[in-house]
Amino acid sequence: MTGSDDFSFEINGDQLALQGVLTLAHLDSLSNTLQTLSDVKVIDLSNLHRMDTAGAWLVHKLAQDNNAEVKGTNSAVAHILDQISHYDRPLPPEPKAVSPLIYTLTGVGKNTVHVWYTIVGLVNFFGALLVSIWHTICHPSRLRLTAIICQMETVGVNALAIVGLMSILVGVVIAQQGAVQLRQFGAEIYSINLVGRLSFRELGVLMTAIMVAGRSGSAFAAQIGSMNLAEEIDAMRIIGVSPMESLVLPRFLASIIMMPLLGFYATIAAVIGGGLLCWTVLDIPPTTFFTRLREVIPYTDVAVGLVKAPIFGALIAIAGCFQGTQVKGNAEQLGYCTTKAVVHSIFLVIVLDAFFAVFFSEIGWV
């Protein structure tokens, strides 16, 4: 019995012999005929020259439905039949409906475990960084000054414009909102106190840290993550170069060095923004504004900002570089870990800022 010019099959008792080329193009008129056969015990493929996955699926189903033996296969046909058999699995049962309470509790548990592993990973990463710092102190020639200067330019110099603009606008907002509230009591002059103390003590450094986390922390994660995907970090280890010393340490030191400078720069920009609004809206001249600032801002406020800034920079660098090392598998993981680097950096900065607020209040730096 002939099915097409290139394919034919013969039935000899309980034996079915397939001949020629069995591909998708030959199945339209043959599949129904072959599947109606119920007494086939042997399927002979010795004269079958070529077969694609559609033909292999038809042969596999015919053999499975009739409990037939397939013989006469060459290596190529045998391979494709094995692949079809491997992937012929029953569909998994539909998952049972889970109550919202169980679903919520399960999600909370998984997230708690994930947070715990993240904290442990950050601590381990920080420990490895401390070991690299110690090795660098013992062998100063291993310090990569060129890489540190390059990262200082990326973290600090290239961020001056956006940090300055943001800080000026923050200063304007603080002065404007403070003036609106204080005008009810005829105390607009205290807007200067509000702008000065908030900028030097809290918002100057905090807003700078948030900007650096979004700008440089994400860049750290993306750069190291891309190298991880391309197996460049493994190659560095093979040739004897420490990724911690060559990639992480320069970014860590650059962030620590540049954050106090950026924070102080942002504070001055915020004060200038507040001063401009006080001058234009409240008719407070610049000389009065800056004279009042010198009277109301204690040196402890400046010290508080300068103490917090390098610690914030260290947190941002550690979180960004750590998430970069966690990238594995595909580009989707790169985006996911980059997002986590920003979120974790900002979260850690805000938590630590709250701790510093309580700590400095307890020691009398208020």
C-alpha positions in Angstrom: 0.0 0.0 0.0 1.5 3.3 -1.1 1.0 6.5 0.9 3.0 8.9 -1.3 5.8 9.0 -3.8 8.5 8.9 -1.1 6.9 6.8 1.5 5.1 3.5 1.6 4.1 0.9 4.1 3.2 -2.8 3.9 1.3 -5.0 6.3 2.2 -8.7 6.5 0.1 -10.3 9.1 1.0 -8.7 12.4 4.1 -7.0 10.9 4.1 -3.4 9.6 7.0 -2.4 7.4 7.6 1.3 6.8 9.7 2.4 3.8 11.2 5.6 2.4 11.0 9.0 4.2 8.5 9.5 7.0 8.1 13.2 7.7 5.4 15.7 8.6 4.6 16.2 4.9 3.6 12.5 4.5 1.4 12.2 7.6 -1.8 13.9 6.6 -3.1 10.9 4.7 -1.4 8.2 6.7 -1.8 9.0 10.4 -5.5 8.0 10.5 -4.8 4.8 8.6 -1.9 3.7 10.8 -3.6 4.5 14.0 -6.5 2.3 13.2 -4.3 -0.8 13.1 -4.9 -2.9 16.1 -3.1 -6.2 15.4 0.4 -5.0 14.7 3.0 -6.7 16.8 6.2 -5.8 14.9 7.1 -2.5 13.3 10.0 -2.9 10.8 12.0 0.3 10.1 14.9 -1.3 8.2 13.9 0.3 4.9 13.1 3.7 6.5 15.7 6.2 5.3 14.7 9.3 7.3 12.2 10.3 9.9 11.5 13.6 11.7 9.9 14.1 15.1 6.4 14.0 13.8 7.0 10.6 12.2 8.8 9.4 15.2 5.8 10.4 17.4 3.4 8.5 15.1 5.6 5.3 15.3 6.0 5.7 19.0 2.3 6.0 19.6 1.5 3.1 17.3 4.1 0.9 19.1 2.8 2.0 22.5 -0.9 1.5 21.7 -0.4 -2.0 20.3 2.5 -3.1 22.6 4.5 -3.7 19.4 8.2 -4.2 18.9 10.2 -1.7 16.8 13.1 -3.2 15.0 15.5 -2.4 12.1 16.3 1.1 13.3 19.6 2.8 12.4 21.4 5.1 14.8 19.6 8.3 13.7 16.1 6.8 13.9 16.9 5.1 17.2 18.1 8.4 18.7 15.0 10.3 17.7 12.7 7.5 19.0 14.6 7.5 22.3 14.1 11.3 22.6 10.4 11.0 21.9 10.0 8.2 24.5 11.9 10.3 27.0 9.5 13.2 26.7 6.3 11.2 26.5 5.2 11.7 30.1 1.8 12.2 31.5 0.8 15.7 32.5 1.2 16.5 36.2 -2.0 16.7 38.1 -3.5 20.1 38.6 -2.3 21.6 42.0 -4.9 21.6 44.7 -6.4 24.9 45.6 -4.6 26.5 48.5 -6.4 28.6 51.0 -5.3 32.3 51.1 -4.1 32.0 54.7 -1.8 29.0 53.9 -0.6 30.8 50.7 0.2 33.9 52.7 2.0 32.0 55.5 4.0 30.0 53.0 5.1 33.2 51.2 6.1 34.8 54.5 8.1 31.7 55.5 9.9 31.5 52.1 10.7 35.2 52.3 12.0 34.9 55.9 14.3 32.1 54.8 15.5 34.1 51.8 16.2 37.1 54.0 18.2 34.9 56.4 20.3 33.5 53.6 20.9 37.0 52.2 22.1 38.3 55.6 24.4 35.3 56.0 25.7 35.8 52.4 26.3 39.5 53.1 28.2 38.7 56.3 30.3 36.1 54.5 31.0 38.6 51.7 32.0 41.3 54.1 34.4 38.8 55.8 36.0 38.0 52.5 36.4 41.7 51.8 38.1 42.2 55.2 40.5 39.4 54.4 41.3 41.1 51.1 41.8 44.4 52.8 44.3 42.7 55.2 46.2 41.1 52.4 46.4 44.5 50.7 47.7 46.1 53.8 50.3 43.4 54.1 51.2 43.8 50.4 50.6 47.4 49.4 51.8 46.8 45.9 48.5 44.8 45.3 46.5 48.0 45.7 45.1 49.0 42.4 45.2 52.8 42.5 44.2 53.2 38.8 41.0 51.2 39.4 40.2 53.2 42.6 40.6 56.5 40.9 38.5 55.3 38.0 35.7 54.3 40.4 36.0 57.5 42.3 35.3 59.4 39.1 32.3 57.1 38.4 30.9 57.3 41.9 31.7 61.0 42.7 32.7 63.3 39.9 30.1 62.0 37.4 27.4 62.3 40.0 28.0 65.9 40.9 25.3 67.3 38.5 22.4 65.1 39.5 23.3 65.2 43.2 23.6 69.0 43.2 20.3 69.5 41.3 18.5 67.1 43.6 19.9 68.8 46.7 19.0 72.3 45.6 15.4 71.2 45.0 15.3 69.4 48.4 16.5 72.6 50.1 13.8 74.6 48.3 11.1 72.2 49.3 12.2 72.1 53.0 12.3 76.0 53.1 8.9 76.3 51.4 7.1 73.8 53.5 8.7 75.1 56.7 7.7 78.7 55.8 4.1 77.7 55.1 3.8 76.0 58.6 5.8 78.6 60.5 3.9 81.6 59.0 0.9 80.6 61.1 2.9 81.6 64.2 4.8 84.5 62.6 8.0 82.6 62.9 9.2 82.4 59.3 12.7 83.2 60.4 13.0 79.7 61.9 12.8 78.3 58.4 16.6 79.0 58.4 17.0 76.7 61.4 14.9 74.0 59.7 16.9 74.2 56.4 20.3 74.3 58.1 19.9 71.5 60.7 18.0 69.1 58.4 20.5 69.5 55.6 23.6 69.1 57.7 22.4 66.4 60.0 20.0 64.2 57.9 18.8 65.0 54.4 22.1 66.0 52.8 23.8 62.7 53.5 20.7 60.5 53.3 19.5 61.8 50.0 23.0 61.5 48.6 23.2 57.9 49.8 19.9 57.1 48.1 21.1 58.7 44.8 24.4 56.8 45.0 22.6 53.5 45.7 20.4 54.0 42.7 23.2 55.1 40.5 26.4 53.5 41.6 25.1 50.5 43.6 23.1 49.3 40.5 26.1 49.8 38.3 28.3 47.7 40.6 25.8 44.9 40.5 25.3 45.1 36.7 29.1 45.2 36.0 30.1 42.3 38.2 27.0 40.4 37.3 27.8 40.7 33.6 31.3 39.5 34.2 29.9 36.6 36.2 27.6 35.6 33.3 30.4 35.8 30.8 32.6 33.6 33.2 35.2 36.3 33.3 35.4 36.1 37.1 36.2 32.4 36.9 38.8 33.2 34.3 40.4 35.7 36.7 40.6 33.1 39.4 42.2 30.6 37.0 45.0 33.1 36.1 45.6 33.9 39.8 43.8 37.3 40.0 41.6 37.8 43.0 38.2 39.2 42.0 37.7 40.6 45.5 40.9 42.6 45.2 40.6 43.7 41.6 36.8 44.3 41.4 35.2 44.7 44.8 38.0 46.5 46.8 38.4 49.5 44.4 34.6 50.1 44.4 34.5 49.7 48.2 37.3 52.2 48.8 36.0 54.7 46.1 32.5 54.7 47.8 34.0 55.3 51.2 36.2 58.2 50.0 33.6 59.9 47.8 30.5 59.6 50.0 31.6 62.2 52.6 32.6 64.6 49.8 29.4 64.1 47.9 27.4 64.4 51.2 29.0 67.7 52.1 28.5 69.0 48.6 24.9 68.0 48.7 24.4 69.7 52.1 25.9 73.0 50.8 23.7 72.7 47.7 20.6 72.1 49.8 21.4 75.1 52.0 21.9 77.3 48.9 18.5 76.1 47.6 16.8 77.0 50.9 18.6 80.3 51.0 17.4 81.2 47.5 13.8 80.5 48.5 14.1 82.5 51.7 15.5 85.4 49.8 12.9 85.4 47.0 9.8 84.4 49.0 10.5 85.4 52.6 12.6 88.5 51.9 15.4 87.2 54.1 18.7 88.6 52.6 21.6 86.2 52.1 23.7 87.9 54.8 21.0 87.4 57.4 20.5 83.8 56.2 24.1 82.7 56.5 24.6 84.7 59.8 21.7 82.9 61.3 23.0 79.5 60.0 26.3 80.1 61.9 24.4 80.7 65.1 22.0 77.8 65.0 24.0 74.9 63.5 26.3 73.2 66.0 29.5 71.5 64.9 28.0 68.2 66.0 25.5 68.4 63.1 28.4 68.6 60.6 30.2 65.8 62.4 27.1 63.6 62.4 26.8 63.9 58.6 30.5 63.2 58.0 30.5 60.2 60.3 27.5 58.6 58.6 28.6 59.2 55.0 31.5 56.7 54.7 29.5 54.0 56.4 26.6 54.5 54.0 29.1 54.4 51.1 30.5 51.1 52.4 27.0 49.6 52.7 26.1 50.6 49.2 29.3 49.1 47.8 29.0 45.8 49.7 25.3 45.3 48.8 25.9 46.2 45.1 29.0 44.0 44.7 27.4 41.1 46.6 24.4 41.0 44.4 26.6 41.1 41.4 28.3 37.9 42.5 24.9 36.3 42.9 24.0 36.5 39.2 23.9 33.1 37.6 22.1 31.5 34.7 20.7 34.2 32.4 20.2 37.9 31.8 16.9 37.8 33.7 18.9 37.1 36.8 21.1 40.1 36.1 18.2 42.4 36.1 16.7 40.8 39.2 19.9 41.0 41.2 20.5 44.6 40.0 17.1 45.6 41.4 17.8 43.8 44.6 21.1 45.6 45.0 19.3 49.0 44.9 16.5 47.9 47.2 18.9 46.4 49.7 21.2 49.4 49.7 18.5 51.9 50.3 16.9 49.7 53.0 20.2 49.3 54.8 21.0 53.0 54.6 17.6 54.0 56.0 17.8 51.4 58.8 21.3 52.5 59.8 20.2 56.2 59.6 17.5 55.4 62.1 20.0 53.7 64.4 22.4 56.7 64.1 19.5 59.1 65.0 18.9 57.2 68.3 22.6 56.7 69.0 23.6 60.4 68.5 20.6 61.5 70.5 21.6 59.2 73.4 25.2 60.6 73.5 24.0 64.2 73.4 24.7 65.1 69.8 21.4 66.8 69.3 
